[in-house]
């Protein structure tokens, strides 16, 4: 078992090292692995589905077929994610420092060049293979995939929509036998950097998990769609929302976490008027905290906003650098639209709640 596991690790590292970049000299054009899953109307994996991703000029950037678990990996250029520049450089490399996430989630298909997409199969991965028979097999498979894609791809893909330019959005097409095709915008719900040592050098592979794609059967009344719910606040409440000074207030939120990958996050709340910040801790699936309304709280209405950001595995708890960057980017401001940037934050939305503090009665 251990030998098999080490073999998988070695395969993943070999493939990843080609699609990665040195941590101390990251290149702007280094590819990102977009990872996703295709499921049917009941949520079961769809194997052998063909998934293609388009660039901003409606050209197919990469494509791949799903494995038995419905998983796929696409190599994309970073600009296709339309991510705003993260103040301080982002926190992904600081958060994830091992290759374990890659091995645990996508080793079975990232380690197989035939499942890694057009650019990996026909390009650098194929050229790097020592065995000429393996190179020939990859090249032949790429030709077959080219012909298949040509047969099912519209000659004139849909025109770009504004949604395609939103941070973390990808324009994707997915097809499978006897299923309704899907042409839609899917969004990234989690990003991380896997840092590892190979041949005495430090490498970093950037991974981006994409919303699941649901392909319904032709007989279904429901159209194929993108399932976009992961890492979204689905409920939030203050108890009570009307409080006097000296009174405790409980804040609760629900954050929908994905089954893959492991997404350790810090959930924090901030009072917009007094700037006080609290960390919420998870209990029975709910993130919660209790604070006391004291003299630092101004009278009347104030907005308390809740945001989640990637946690540090090495040092659990709040991170001052992350919170300062979020503040500098204006993501705490309830008067501004919240723009999800997976280089800075983990929650795809912000929960804004209004707390009303009652002024003291005369003579009270």
C-alpha positions, 0 to 999 in steps of 0.5 A: 500500500505504501509503495503504491501510494509513493508511486502515485505521488511520484507520478503526480509530481512528475506531471505537476512539475511540468505545469508548475513554476518556481515559487521564487520566480513565478511566471505570469503565463504559468498554467492553472489546473482547473479541476471539476466534476460532471454529474447526472441529474441525481448527482452521480458521476458521469464518466467519459463526458467531454469538457471544453473551456473557451478563452475570451476569443471563443477559442477552445483553450483546452479539453478533456474527458472525465474519468470513472469518478466524473473528474476532469482537469483542464490546463488554462491560462491565468488571465482566463480567470479574470482575477483582480490583483491581490494586495500583498500577492495573495495567500494561497502559497502561504496556506498550502505547503504540501502536495497532499491535496493534489494526491488526495483529490486528483491524482488518478487523472492528473497523473494520467497525461491522456486525461490532462487535456489537449495542452498536456497530452499534445505538448510538454508532457508528451515531449517529456516522456522517456518511453517513445511508445508512450509519446506515440500513444499520447500523440495518437490519442490527441488526434482522436480527441481533436476529431471528436471535439471538431464533430461536437463543437459549434463552428460559432460558439456563443458570443461572450457575455458579461458574466464571463468576465467576472472574477473566477468565471470560465466559459465551459461546454460539456457533452455526453451521450444521451444527455442534454449538452451544457454551454454555460459560465462556471465559476471557481469556488476554491483555489490553492497552491501546492508547493513541493520539492522535486530534484532539489528545487521548490515548485508550485502548482496552482489548482482551481476547483470549478463548480460541478456540471450537471448533465441531465438526460434527454428525457428529463424536463430539466436542462443541464446546468452548473451547480454553484453553491459551494462556499456560499453563505446560505443563512445568517442571523443575529439573536437578538438583532435589537439589543441594549448595552450589556446584552449578549448577542449571538451571531450564526452563519451557515457556509456550504462547504464542498466535498472536495477538496478539504477547505480549511477557512477562517470565518470572521465578522466585522462591525462596519461602524466600530471596526471590531472583528470576531472569529466564528467557530464551527459547531454542529455545522454552524459557525457562531460567536457571541459578543457583548454590546458595550460602550464601543458600539454606537447607537442605532443601526450598524452593519455586521458583515461576515467573510471567510478566508483561507486558513493557515494549516501551520498556524490556525486562527485569524491572520492579520495579513489576510484581514488587512488585505481584505480591508484594503480591497474594500471587501468589508464595506457593506456600501460596496458590491462584494467581488469574490476574489479567490486569491484573497477570500474563501466565501463567494458572498458576504453576509451582511446583518443589521444590529440595532443598539438602543441608546440608554434611557435618561437616568438609566 
